[in-house]
Amino acid sequence: MKKIIECEDSEGLVSLLGEVITLFCMNYIYTGKLVGVNDTCVKLEKASVVYETGPLNDGGAWKDAQSLPGYWYVATPTIESFGKLK
């Protein structure tokens, strides 16, 4: 598992380490602080699963997001898109 380090010229998920991100996956939307990335999964801290978004241009003010316990891992093959909403 990769940890937060200073990187130059990184792209993709690695470039977002340490940031609060949103992952749009095959079945669910997850949000949380990205603290780890490897070839098979990403690790989120203070993660939530989003059941209802509300307007996406509200900067991540979710209409219905449920907190997940502890760290949460999401399999990278399920991720369709990702980014920061704030």
SVG drawing of the C-alpha trace seen along z (x, -y; Angstrom):
<svg xmlns="http://www.w3.org/2000/svg" viewBox="-31 -24 40 30">
<polyline fill="none" stroke="black" stroke-width="0.4" points="0.0,0.0 1.4,-3.4 1.4,-6.0 1.3,-9.8 4.6,-11.2 5.6,-14.3 5.5,-13.5 6.2,-15.5 4.5,-14.9 2.1,-12.3 -1.2,-11.7 -4.4,-9.8 -5.2,-8.6 -1.7,-8.9 -1.8,-12.6 -4.8,-12.9 -3.2,-11.2 -4.1,-13.1 -7.1,-14.8 -10.8,-14.2 -12.0,-12.6 -15.2,-11.0 -15.1,-7.7 -18.0,-6.9 -18.0,-3.1 -20.1,-0.4 -22.8,-0.3 -22.0,-3.0 -20.4,-6.4 -17.7,-6.6 -16.1,-9.6 -13.3,-10.1 -9.7,-11.0 -7.5,-9.0 -4.7,-7.6 -3.5,-4.6 -3.3,-3.4 -2.0,-0.1 -2.7,2.0 -5.8,3.6 -7.5,1.1 -7.6,-2.3 -7.8,-3.0 -10.1,-5.8 -10.1,-7.3 -13.4,-8.8 -15.2,-7.2 -18.9,-7.4 -21.1,-5.7 -23.3,-8.2 -26.9,-7.1 -28.2,-10.4 -26.0,-13.1 -28.1,-16.2 -26.6,-18.9 -22.9,-17.9 -21.9,-21.6 -22.6,-22.0 -19.0,-20.9 -19.8,-17.5 -22.7,-18.6 -24.4,-15.2 -28.1,-14.8 -27.6,-11.3 -24.2,-9.9 -23.7,-7.2 -20.4,-7.0 -18.4,-3.7 -16.5,-2.3 -12.7,-2.6 -10.7,-2.6 -12.6,-1.5 -11.1,0.2 -12.5,-0.1 -11.4,2.3 -9.8,0.3 -11.5,2.3 -14.9,1.0 -13.9,-2.7 -15.5,-4.4 -14.4,-8.0 -12.9,-10.0 -12.0,-13.5 -12.3,-16.2 -15.6,-18.0 -14.4,-20.8"/>
</svg>
